[in-house]
Every structure is written in structure tokens, then in C-alpha cells.
Amino acid sequence: MDYYIYLNVQPYLAAFLKKSYGDPVELERDSPESRIIREYISRTPDGVAPDMGGDSNLRIRIPCFREADPRVYNYMGISAKKALTESFDQLLEKCMIREIGSLENYRRGKISSQIYAWMEKHGIPDDATNWYTISQKYYRLRKKYVHSGIKV
């Protein structure tokens, strides 16, 4: 029997992760996200109902760790889930900077079609809200790097 961690993340992030890791998300054994799970997974506290997914849009299969059998250790608190979500968001940002940034350096100018192409490649639905969010994330990251003197 598999056990899951359920997250409610931004729809574009859920789509990105499902395209990259499947549905449910299957993490590499020693990935940073898997390490977060290993560190913060615990027994379900007394009086707390097991998480059944509710309003979540992403489920992550809990890997089997030698020191934490998912049949016993299958609970993550709110702060631990937030840390996991932040790590997933950083993963998306790294991918975006690496892929879109390399194209932008090659060909200066308008990159709106490149952002749409990047979204398509990563399974993110092509709508105005997702495009706006992704483009703003990209521009903020690029500005942060340029301000630090790092060429993206």
C-alpha cells in the first residue's frame, strides 16, 4: 500500500511537477525534496485525522526510508508541507532560469513566445493567468540575478 503527502499548490506548479515526476509525484531517493520528507515525516499525532487529500491538487508518494517506514511515518505538519512546497517552487524557478534564460541570452528581445513554449514543454496550461504568473516570476528572478551581477 502506498502512502501520500497531499499539497495544495499553485495550479501551474502542480502541472509542472506532474509533468516532471508523474501523478502521483515520485521523487528521486536522494533529492532535496525527498530529504525534506525524510527529515520531517512523523507519526500522525493523537487526535489528528489522517490527511485524505481534501482540497489538494498534488499528491506525493512517500518514499520508503530505512529509518521511517511510511506505514508508520506518514504525517507532515503544516510548516513541513510549506518547506516542501517552497523547495518545489525553487525547482521550477531553477528550471525556468536555466531554460528560458539561456534562450534569452542567445537571442535578445521579446520572450513572450518563449515563455509560452516553456509552459507547453512542462505541461503548464496555456492561459493568461499562468502566462502572467510565470512571466512575472521569470522577470523578478532575472532582475535579482542581474542586480547581483550574475548574467542569466
Rosetta constraint file for C-alpha pairs under 8 A:
AtomPair CA 2 CA 61 HARMONIC 6.72 0.50
AtomPair CA 2 CA 62 HARMONIC 7.37 0.50
AtomPair CA 2 CA 70 HARMONIC 7.93 0.50
AtomPair CA 3 CA 61 HARMONIC 5.88 0.50
AtomPair CA 3 CA 62 HARMONIC 5.63 0.50
AtomPair CA 3 CA 70 HARMONIC 6.34 0.50
AtomPair CA 3 CA 71 HARMONIC 7.22 0.50
AtomPair CA 3 CA 74 HARMONIC 6.69 0.50
AtomPair CA 4 CA 59 HARMONIC 6.01 0.50
AtomPair CA 4 CA 60 HARMONIC 5.30 0.50
AtomPair CA 4 CA 61 HARMONIC 4.51 0.50
AtomPair CA 4 CA 62 HARMONIC 5.31 0.50
AtomPair CA 4 CA 74 HARMONIC 7.29 0.50
AtomPair CA 5 CA 51 HARMONIC 7.67 0.50
AtomPair CA 5 CA 53 HARMONIC 7.99 0.50
AtomPair CA 5 CA 59 HARMONIC 5.62 0.50
AtomPair CA 5 CA 60 HARMONIC 5.12 0.50
AtomPair CA 5 CA 61 HARMONIC 6.50 0.50
AtomPair CA 5 CA 62 HARMONIC 6.58 0.50
AtomPair CA 5 CA 74 HARMONIC 7.48 0.50
AtomPair CA 5 CA 75 HARMONIC 7.47 0.50
AtomPair CA 5 CA 76 HARMONIC 7.24 0.50
AtomPair CA 6 CA 51 HARMONIC 7.18 0.50
AtomPair CA 6 CA 52 HARMONIC 7.58 0.50
AtomPair CA 6 CA 53 HARMONIC 5.29 0.50
AtomPair CA 6 CA 56 HARMONIC 5.79 0.50
AtomPair CA 6 CA 57 HARMONIC 7.53 0.50
AtomPair CA 6 CA 58 HARMONIC 5.81 0.50
AtomPair CA 6 CA 59 HARMONIC 4.57 0.50
AtomPair CA 6 CA 60 HARMONIC 6.45 0.50
AtomPair CA 7 CA 53 HARMONIC 7.66 0.50
AtomPair CA 7 CA 56 HARMONIC 5.09 0.50
AtomPair CA 7 CA 57 HARMONIC 6.38 0.50
AtomPair CA 7 CA 58 HARMONIC 5.22 0.50
AtomPair CA 7 CA 59 HARMONIC 6.30 0.50
AtomPair CA 7 CA 81 HARMONIC 7.06 0.50
AtomPair CA 7 CA 85 HARMONIC 7.68 0.50
AtomPair CA 8 CA 55 HARMONIC 6.69 0.50
AtomPair CA 8 CA 56 HARMONIC 4.17 0.50
AtomPair CA 8 CA 57 HARMONIC 5.20 0.50
AtomPair CA 8 CA 58 HARMONIC 6.26 0.50
AtomPair CA 9 CA 13 HARMONIC 6.45 0.50
AtomPair CA 9 CA 14 HARMONIC 6.19 0.50
AtomPair CA 9 CA 56 HARMONIC 7.52 0.50
AtomPair CA 9 CA 57 HARMONIC 6.69 0.50
AtomPair CA 9 CA 58 HARMONIC 7.11 0.50
AtomPair CA 9 CA 85 HARMONIC 7.14 0.50
AtomPair CA 10 CA 14 HARMONIC 6.37 0.50
AtomPair CA 11 CA 15 HARMONIC 6.19 0.50
AtomPair CA 11 CA 57 HARMONIC 7.57 0.50
AtomPair CA 12 CA 16 HARMONIC 6.14 0.50
AtomPair CA 12 CA 124 HARMONIC 5.44 0.50
AtomPair CA 12 CA 125 HARMONIC 7.22 0.50
AtomPair CA 12 CA 130 HARMONIC 6.27 0.50
AtomPair CA 13 CA 17 HARMONIC 6.14 0.50
AtomPair CA 13 CA 88 HARMONIC 7.81 0.50
AtomPair CA 13 CA 89 HARMONIC 7.00 0.50
AtomPair CA 13 CA 92 HARMONIC 7.39 0.50
AtomPair CA 13 CA 124 HARMONIC 7.88 0.50
AtomPair CA 14 CA 18 HARMONIC 6.08 0.50
AtomPair CA 14 CA 57 HARMONIC 6.69 0.50
AtomPair CA 14 CA 58 HARMONIC 5.90 0.50
AtomPair CA 15 CA 19 HARMONIC 6.13 0.50
AtomPair CA 15 CA 122 HARMONIC 7.56 0.50
AtomPair CA 15 CA 123 HARMONIC 5.73 0.50
AtomPair CA 15 CA 124 HARMONIC 5.25 0.50
AtomPair CA 15 CA 125 HARMONIC 7.57 0.50
AtomPair CA 16 CA 20 HARMONIC 6.15 0.50
AtomPair CA 16 CA 92 HARMONIC 7.48 0.50
AtomPair CA 16 CA 122 HARMONIC 5.38 0.50
AtomPair CA 16 CA 123 HARMONIC 5.80 0.50
AtomPair CA 16 CA 124 HARMONIC 5.89 0.50
AtomPair CA 17 CA 21 HARMONIC 5.68 0.50
AtomPair CA 17 CA 22 HARMONIC 7.18 0.50
AtomPair CA 17 CA 25 HARMONIC 6.94 0.50
AtomPair CA 17 CA 88 HARMONIC 7.89 0.50
AtomPair CA 18 CA 22 HARMONIC 4.53 0.50
AtomPair CA 18 CA 23 HARMONIC 5.19 0.50
AtomPair CA 18 CA 24 HARMONIC 7.10 0.50
AtomPair CA 18 CA 25 HARMONIC 6.16 0.50
AtomPair CA 18 CA 58 HARMONIC 7.94 0.50
AtomPair CA 18 CA 123 HARMONIC 7.98 0.50
AtomPair CA 19 CA 23 HARMONIC 7.90 0.50
AtomPair CA 19 CA 122 HARMONIC 6.04 0.50
AtomPair CA 19 CA 123 HARMONIC 5.60 0.50
AtomPair CA 20 CA 122 HARMONIC 7.13 0.50
AtomPair CA 21 CA 25 HARMONIC 5.01 0.50
AtomPair CA 21 CA 26 HARMONIC 5.58 0.50
AtomPair CA 21 CA 27 HARMONIC 6.83 0.50
AtomPair CA 22 CA 26 HARMONIC 6.50 0.50
AtomPair CA 23 CA 58 HARMONIC 7.89 0.50
AtomPair CA 23 CA 59 HARMONIC 7.23 0.50
AtomPair CA 23 CA 60 HARMONIC 7.95 0.50
AtomPair CA 24 CA 58 HARMONIC 7.28 0.50
AtomPair CA 24 CA 59 HARMONIC 5.27 0.50
AtomPair CA 24 CA 60 HARMONIC 5.45 0.50
AtomPair CA 24 CA 61 HARMONIC 6.22 0.50
AtomPair CA 25 CA 58 HARMONIC 7.70 0.50
AtomPair CA 25 CA 59 HARMONIC 6.21 0.50
AtomPair CA 25 CA 60 HARMONIC 4.54 0.50
AtomPair CA 25 CA 61 HARMONIC 6.08 0.50
AtomPair CA 26 CA 60 HARMONIC 6.39 0.50
AtomPair CA 26 CA 61 HARMONIC 5.84 0.50
AtomPair CA 26 CA 63 HARMONIC 7.95 0.50
AtomPair CA 27 CA 31 HARMONIC 6.93 0.50
AtomPair CA 27 CA 33 HARMONIC 7.37 0.50
AtomPair CA 27 CA 34 HARMONIC 6.23 0.50
AtomPair CA 27 CA 60 HARMONIC 7.80 0.50
AtomPair CA 27 CA 61 HARMONIC 7.74 0.50
AtomPair CA 27 CA 63 HARMONIC 7.54 0.50
AtomPair CA 28 CA 34 HARMONIC 6.85 0.50
AtomPair CA 29 CA 34 HARMONIC 6.14 0.50
AtomPair CA 29 CA 63 HARMONIC 7.23 0.50
AtomPair CA 30 CA 34 HARMONIC 5.97 0.50
AtomPair CA 30 CA 35 HARMONIC 6.35 0.50
AtomPair CA 31 CA 35 HARMONIC 6.24 0.50
AtomPair CA 32 CA 36 HARMONIC 6.32 0.50
AtomPair CA 32 CA 87 HARMONIC 7.60 0.50
AtomPair CA 33 CA 37 HARMONIC 6.41 0.50
AtomPair CA 33 CA 84 HARMONIC 6.20 0.50
AtomPair CA 33 CA 87 HARMONIC 6.45 0.50
AtomPair CA 33 CA 88 HARMONIC 7.25 0.50
AtomPair CA 34 CA 38 HARMONIC 6.17 0.50
AtomPair CA 34 CA 63 HARMONIC 7.48 0.50
AtomPair CA 35 CA 39 HARMONIC 6.05 0.50
AtomPair CA 36 CA 40 HARMONIC 6.15 0.50
AtomPair CA 36 CA 80 HARMONIC 7.73 0.50
AtomPair CA 36 CA 83 HARMONIC 7.59 0.50
AtomPair CA 36 CA 84 HARMONIC 6.45 0.50
AtomPair CA 37 CA 41 HARMONIC 5.45 0.50
AtomPair CA 37 CA 62 HARMONIC 7.61 0.50
AtomPair CA 37 CA 76 HARMONIC 7.86 0.50
AtomPair CA 37 CA 80 HARMONIC 7.95 0.50
AtomPair CA 37 CA 84 HARMONIC 7.48 0.50
AtomPair CA 38 CA 65 HARMONIC 7.08 0.50
AtomPair CA 38 CA 68 HARMONIC 7.24 0.50
AtomPair CA 40 CA 76 HARMONIC 6.41 0.50
AtomPair CA 40 CA 77 HARMONIC 7.99 0.50
AtomPair CA 40 CA 80 HARMONIC 6.13 0.50
AtomPair CA 41 CA 68 HARMONIC 7.75 0.50
AtomPair CA 41 CA 73 HARMONIC 5.86 0.50
AtomPair CA 41 CA 74 HARMONIC 6.04 0.50
AtomPair CA 41 CA 75 HARMONIC 5.54 0.50
AtomPair CA 41 CA 76 HARMONIC 5.20 0.50
AtomPair CA 42 CA 68 HARMONIC 7.99 0.50
AtomPair CA 42 CA 72 HARMONIC 7.85 0.50
AtomPair CA 42 CA 73 HARMONIC 4.64 0.50
AtomPair CA 42 CA 74 HARMONIC 6.05 0.50
AtomPair CA 42 CA 75 HARMONIC 5.17 0.50
AtomPair CA 42 CA 76 HARMONIC 6.43 0.50
AtomPair CA 43 CA 72 HARMONIC 5.91 0.50
AtomPair CA 43 CA 73 HARMONIC 4.52 0.50
AtomPair CA 43 CA 74 HARMONIC 6.09 0.50
AtomPair CA 43 CA 75 HARMONIC 5.69 0.50
AtomPair CA 44 CA 48 HARMONIC 6.60 0.50
AtomPair CA 44 CA 49 HARMONIC 7.80 0.50
AtomPair CA 44 CA 50 HARMONIC 6.85 0.50
AtomPair CA 44 CA 73 HARMONIC 7.20 0.50
AtomPair CA 44 CA 74 HARMONIC 6.77 0.50
AtomPair CA 44 CA 75 HARMONIC 5.08 0.50
AtomPair CA 50 CA 75 HARMONIC 7.44 0.50
AtomPair CA 51 CA 75 HARMONIC 7.70 0.50
AtomPair CA 53 CA 59 HARMONIC 7.69 0.50
AtomPair CA 62 CA 70 HARMONIC 6.39 0.50
AtomPair CA 62 CA 74 HARMONIC 7.24 0.50
AtomPair CA 63 CA 70 HARMONIC 7.19 0.50
AtomPair CA 64 CA 68 HARMONIC 6.88 0.50
AtomPair CA 64 CA 69 HARMONIC 5.69 0.50
AtomPair CA 64 CA 70 HARMONIC 5.95 0.50
AtomPair CA 65 CA 69 HARMONIC 5.91 0.50
AtomPair CA 65 CA 70 HARMONIC 7.66 0.50
AtomPair CA 68 CA 72 HARMONIC 7.34 0.50
AtomPair CA 68 CA 73 HARMONIC 5.73 0.50
AtomPair CA 69 CA 73 HARMONIC 5.77 0.50
AtomPair CA 70 CA 74 HARMONIC 5.13 0.50
AtomPair CA 76 CA 80 HARMONIC 5.86 0.50
AtomPair CA 76 CA 81 HARMONIC 6.25 0.50
AtomPair CA 77 CA 81 HARMONIC 6.21 0.50
AtomPair CA 78 CA 82 HARMONIC 6.20 0.50
AtomPair CA 79 CA 83 HARMONIC 6.26 0.50
AtomPair CA 80 CA 84 HARMONIC 6.27 0.50
AtomPair CA 81 CA 85 HARMONIC 6.10 0.50
AtomPair CA 82 CA 86 HARMONIC 6.13 0.50
AtomPair CA 83 CA 87 HARMONIC 6.25 0.50
AtomPair CA 84 CA 88 HARMONIC 6.32 0.50
AtomPair CA 85 CA 89 HARMONIC 6.19 0.50
AtomPair CA 86 CA 90 HARMONIC 6.22 0.50
AtomPair CA 87 CA 91 HARMONIC 6.29 0.50
AtomPair CA 88 CA 92 HARMONIC 6.44 0.50
AtomPair CA 89 CA 93 HARMONIC 6.29 0.50
AtomPair CA 90 CA 94 HARMONIC 6.10 0.50
AtomPair CA 91 CA 95 HARMONIC 6.26 0.50
AtomPair CA 92 CA 96 HARMONIC 6.11 0.50
AtomPair CA 93 CA 97 HARMONIC 6.09 0.50
AtomPair CA 93 CA 137 HARMONIC 7.67 0.50
AtomPair CA 93 CA 138 HARMONIC 7.50 0.50
AtomPair CA 93 CA 141 HARMONIC 7.84 0.50
AtomPair CA 94 CA 98 HARMONIC 6.01 0.50
AtomPair CA 95 CA 99 HARMONIC 6.03 0.50
AtomPair CA 96 CA 100 HARMONIC 5.56 0.50
AtomPair CA 96 CA 101 HARMONIC 7.18 0.50
AtomPair CA 96 CA 118 HARMONIC 7.80 0.50
AtomPair CA 96 CA 138 HARMONIC 6.94 0.50
AtomPair CA 97 CA 101 HARMONIC 4.85 0.50
AtomPair CA 97 CA 102 HARMONIC 7.51 0.50
AtomPair CA 97 CA 138 HARMONIC 6.94 0.50
AtomPair CA 97 CA 141 HARMONIC 7.54 0.50
AtomPair CA 97 CA 142 HARMONIC 7.53 0.50
AtomPair CA 97 CA 152 HARMONIC 7.05 0.50
AtomPair CA 98 CA 102 HARMONIC 5.97 0.50
AtomPair CA 98 CA 152 HARMONIC 7.91 0.50
AtomPair CA 99 CA 103 HARMONIC 6.64 0.50
AtomPair CA 99 CA 118 HARMONIC 7.81 0.50
AtomPair CA 100 CA 104 HARMONIC 6.16 0.50
AtomPair CA 100 CA 114 HARMONIC 6.85 0.50
AtomPair CA 100 CA 115 HARMONIC 7.02 0.50
AtomPair CA 100 CA 118 HARMONIC 7.19 0.50
AtomPair CA 101 CA 105 HARMONIC 6.15 0.50
AtomPair CA 101 CA 142 HARMONIC 7.96 0.50
AtomPair CA 101 CA 152 HARMONIC 5.46 0.50
AtomPair CA 102 CA 106 HARMONIC 6.34 0.50
AtomPair CA 102 CA 152 HARMONIC 7.06 0.50
AtomPair CA 103 CA 107 HARMONIC 6.13 0.50
AtomPair CA 103 CA 114 HARMONIC 7.98 0.50
AtomPair CA 104 CA 108 HARMONIC 5.37 0.50
AtomPair CA 104 CA 109 HARMONIC 7.36 0.50
AtomPair CA 104 CA 111 HARMONIC 6.97 0.50
AtomPair CA 105 CA 152 HARMONIC 7.08 0.50
AtomPair CA 111 CA 115 HARMONIC 6.31 0.50
AtomPair CA 112 CA 116 HARMONIC 6.44 0.50
AtomPair CA 112 CA 135 HARMONIC 7.73 0.50
AtomPair CA 113 CA 117 HARMONIC 6.13 0.50
AtomPair CA 114 CA 118 HARMONIC 6.02 0.50
AtomPair CA 115 CA 119 HARMONIC 6.14 0.50
AtomPair CA 115 CA 131 HARMONIC 7.20 0.50
AtomPair CA 115 CA 134 HARMONIC 7.53 0.50
AtomPair CA 115 CA 135 HARMONIC 6.76 0.50
AtomPair CA 116 CA 120 HARMONIC 6.18 0.50
AtomPair CA 116 CA 126 HARMONIC 6.80 0.50
AtomPair CA 116 CA 131 HARMONIC 6.77 0.50
AtomPair CA 117 CA 121 HARMONIC 6.15 0.50
AtomPair CA 118 CA 122 HARMONIC 6.31 0.50
AtomPair CA 119 CA 123 HARMONIC 6.13 0.50
AtomPair CA 119 CA 124 HARMONIC 4.86 0.50
AtomPair CA 119 CA 125 HARMONIC 7.07 0.50
AtomPair CA 119 CA 126 HARMONIC 6.85 0.50
AtomPair CA 119 CA 131 HARMONIC 7.81 0.50
AtomPair CA 120 CA 124 HARMONIC 5.86 0.50
AtomPair CA 120 CA 125 HARMONIC 7.06 0.50
AtomPair CA 120 CA 126 HARMONIC 6.91 0.50
AtomPair CA 124 CA 130 HARMONIC 7.50 0.50
AtomPair CA 125 CA 130 HARMONIC 7.04 0.50
AtomPair CA 126 CA 130 HARMONIC 6.67 0.50
AtomPair CA 126 CA 131 HARMONIC 6.75 0.50
AtomPair CA 127 CA 131 HARMONIC 6.14 0.50
AtomPair CA 128 CA 132 HARMONIC 5.96 0.50
AtomPair CA 129 CA 133 HARMONIC 6.13 0.50
AtomPair CA 130 CA 134 HARMONIC 6.01 0.50
AtomPair CA 131 CA 135 HARMONIC 5.92 0.50
AtomPair CA 132 CA 136 HARMONIC 6.05 0.50
AtomPair CA 133 CA 137 HARMONIC 6.18 0.50
AtomPair CA 134 CA 138 HARMONIC 6.12 0.50
AtomPair CA 135 CA 139 HARMONIC 6.09 0.50
AtomPair CA 136 CA 140 HARMONIC 6.04 0.50
AtomPair CA 137 CA 141 HARMONIC 6.16 0.50
AtomPair CA 138 CA 142 HARMONIC 6.05 0.50
AtomPair CA 139 CA 143 HARMONIC 6.01 0.50
AtomPair CA 140 CA 144 HARMONIC 6.16 0.50
AtomPair CA 141 CA 145 HARMONIC 6.23 0.50
AtomPair CA 142 CA 146 HARMONIC 6.02 0.50
AtomPair CA 142 CA 152 HARMONIC 6.56 0.50
AtomPair CA 143 CA 147 HARMONIC 5.91 0.50
AtomPair CA 144 CA 148 HARMONIC 6.32 0.50
AtomPair CA 145 CA 149 HARMONIC 6.33 0.50
AtomPair CA 145 CA 150 HARMONIC 5.08 0.50
AtomPair CA 145 CA 151 HARMONIC 6.79 0.50
AtomPair CA 145 CA 152 HARMONIC 6.76 0.50
AtomPair CA 146 CA 150 HARMONIC 5.31 0.50
AtomPair CA 146 CA 151 HARMONIC 5.99 0.50
AtomPair CA 146 CA 152 HARMONIC 7.15 0.50
